[in-house]
Amino acid sequence: MKQFLITVAGVFVGLALFMVGLPILIVALVAVAVQPAPMTGRGVLVLDLRGALADQEAGGPLAFLRGKPQSVMAIEEGLRRAEGDDRVKGLFVRLPEGGMAPAAADELRLAFKRFRASGKPILAHGQGLYAEGMAVSTYELAAASGDVWMQPGSAFQATGAARQDIFFKRLFDRHGVAADYQQRYEYKTAVNPYLYSDYTAAHRESEQSWMGSVYQAAVAAVAADRGRTANQVAALIEAGPYLAEDARAKGLIDAVGQVGEAQAAILAKAGAGARLMDFGDYAGRAGSGAGAPAATVAVISAEGVITTGEDGVGNPLDGARTIHSDDVSKAFQAAIRDSAVRAIVFRVSSPGGSDTASEQILAAVRAARGAGKPVVVSMGTYGASGGYWIASQASEIVAEPTTLTGSIGVFGGKFVLGPALGRLGVDVRGVKVGGDYADAFSLEGPMNPAQKAAFSAWMDHIYDGFVARVAQGRGLPDARVREIAKGRVWTGAQAKALGLVDHLGGFYQAVDRAKTLAGIRGEARLTPFDTRTSPFETLQRLFGAGTRIARVASAAVWLTEDPAARALLRDLGEARLRQAGAHVLAPGLVD
């Protein structure tokens, strides 16, 4: 009877998986397979940068449900294709009203300049540029277009760079909350808002240093693109803010007009019969691949916080970016096994994460180099903390001048909430067995002296290991790494001067370096080695199908006598087998 009930339950669950999961899978596959309508006639691509901009394309086979992907890498690849497309006659850019990530502006600036060098015009239009964070980086990108328009009466407030931090120490003291954290060392400031009520000297020094570097890089770029000196540009923008008309009179922008007027201007440059086309639709069209070169450079992409394990596909509509160490390691192993792959470009945009996950990925980088395949890291917005750990032993590192990198350090600890909860009538009590360290992370109270000493030794161990890996990978003396480490954040330009980065540039500069190191002459095929899950793995994880349920669902589909459906289920079963043996490691703290 028990076996009968199990079988019946399996049949119902299998049918539910078939009836609900298969339609989702079919929709996903159709969405992937269906390309936008082919482009005909003359076209001006419309690139709208007013929404969220990631470094890399959204992962997961159901990512299409979250809308059109908008990423630096997708834009750069689309522009590179459009350079040689005779149907594309220009680019119209809608600028964001606030600041954008400095490294993203750097990367897209290079793409804009290359597009213009192909003889095709760009017109950038803004409905205002407000003093929000790194507005100067938005202006840097606008200047690279060569033709900057703003809406009449709008604001030009890109007068510098600013940021704020919120400090909670006095609030915590008032309510009995204690932040029991340790840092390695004074520049590892992620938890400073919980420990202090103001910037420490080291915190303020570090913030002003990298912000100053970002600002100087943006001003220098604007000066080069607008035909002025850096001092002239700085004096002009710092004397603001301005209305659009005043910015035009001072030569900061080229024209004042409504969006429709700006579009008419770029269409006139494109020639008779030209029409506007959404950049996302154009970029989403598959390339022909005709005549692709034999030499292959593998591209492995990683964006977000670094964690152990593999992508569990919790919510397929969640756009949060995470780097899973198992997935990245598998991508490296696949590239190592592929005899056509001559080199690897590892695109990284990460503020850090787990030390154990970072070490697993670094081991994969070392394995690739050991197999004779150079690994060149291309850093995006961030390559800091754990993001630098995974890059530290690559063959070479390429970063944008304003990439935030370094942060060679570690922090860890806990919040002590027992006293605060006690004031609310909530008592935290605990029991333990085993060693004294067993309740070191209890919310009830701070670590005792022995626990604090043990935790401190562990923090030192992680920090010393981080320093050793950087020293070995970068060919620097241990003492020199310790001098420039201490958790301090550097920009790419600063990191290059310190020996932490080899070259300044973007993704395609990293590709060129990979080709040089691998001895590839001429063009190379760029092949993504995807760390994202397939549609079949997504469904399997989304519905939690075990081996028994998968077999029952397979039997249900078999009854339909649909060969295509049976093929899908076979792939689902293979995905289940590939998942076997996965494991999760305990995370550390590198952020």
Salt bridges, closest charged atoms under 4 A:
ASP48 OD2 - ARG50 NH2 2.75
ASP55 OD1 - ARG347 NH2 2.67
GLU77 OE1 - ARG81 NH2 3.18
GLU83 OE1 - ARG114 NE 2.84
ASP85 OD2 - ARG87 NH2 2.81
GLU107 OE1 - ARG347 NH1 3.12
ASP147 OD2 - LYS269 NZ 3.08
ASP165 OD1 - ARG163 NH2 2.73
ASP173 OD2 - LYS169 NZ 2.84
ASP180 OD1 - LYS452 NZ 2.95
ASP198 OD1 - ARG204 NH2 3.54
GLU205 OE2 - ARG488 NH1 3.03
GLU207 OE1 - ARG163 NE 3.05
ASP225 OD2 - ARG109 NE 2.82
ASP225 OD1 - LYS113 NZ 2.94
ASP254 OD2 - ARG226 NH1 2.85
ASP278 OD2 - LYS68 NZ 3.13
ASP281 OD1 - LYS68 NZ 3.29
GLU303 OE1 - ARG321 NH1 3.14
GLU310 OE1 - LYS330 NZ 2.95
GLU310 OE2 - ARG541 NH2 3.44
GLU359 OE2 - ARG366 NH2 3.20
GLU359 OE1 - ARG469 NE 2.56
GLU396 OE1 - HIS503 NE2 3.03
GLU396 OE1 - ARG513 NE 2.81
ASP436 OD1 - LYS432 NZ 3.32
ASP439 OD1 - LYS432 NZ 3.15
ASP460 OD1 - ARG184 NE 2.63
ASP464 OD1 - ARG482 NH2 3.14
ASP478 OD1 - ARG482 NE 2.70
GLU483 OE2 - ARG480 NH1 3.28
ASP502 OD1 - ARG474 NH2 2.88
ASP530 OD1 - ARG532 NE 2.75
GLU537 OE2 - ARG578 NH2 3.57
GLU561 OE1 - ARG566 NH1 3.92
